[in-house]
Amino acid sequence: MLTAFKVFSALVALLHFGFLVLEMFLWATPFGMKVFRLSENEAQITKILAQNQGLYNGFLATGIVYGLVTGDLRVIVLFLIFVAIAGVYGGVTASSRIIYIQALPALMTLTIGLFL
C-alpha cells in the first residue's frame, strides 16, 4: 500500500507540474486556449492571473515531491489535502471539471493513504 500511495502521490505532483506549465507558459497559446476553453481576448486578459495560479500549483507539486524525497508521509498528506481543497474550491467557483481533474486524484490518493 505504501508503494501505491507514493506512486499516486508522484502522479498528483506530476499533474500539478503540468498545470504549472499550462498556466504559466501555455495559457495564451492556441493549445492553452483550447484546454481552458478561452477566447484569445479572455486568455490575454487573464494571463497574469493564470501565471500566478500556475506558480501556486508548482508549490503544491513541490511540497508533495519534498515529502516523497524525505520520506515524510505527513508532508505528502498535508499537500494532498491542500490540492484537494484547491480542487474542490476551483470546482465550485470556476469549473466543475476541476473537481475531477484536480480534487479527485488527490482524494483517491489520500484514501489509499488511510490504509497505511
ABEGO torsion letter per residue (X at the ends): XAAAAAAAAAAAAAAAAAAAAAAAAAAABAAAAAAAGBBAAAAAAAAAAAAAAAAAAAAAAAAAAAAAAAGBAAAAAAAAAAAAAAAAAAAAAABAAAAAAAAAAAAAAAAAAAAX
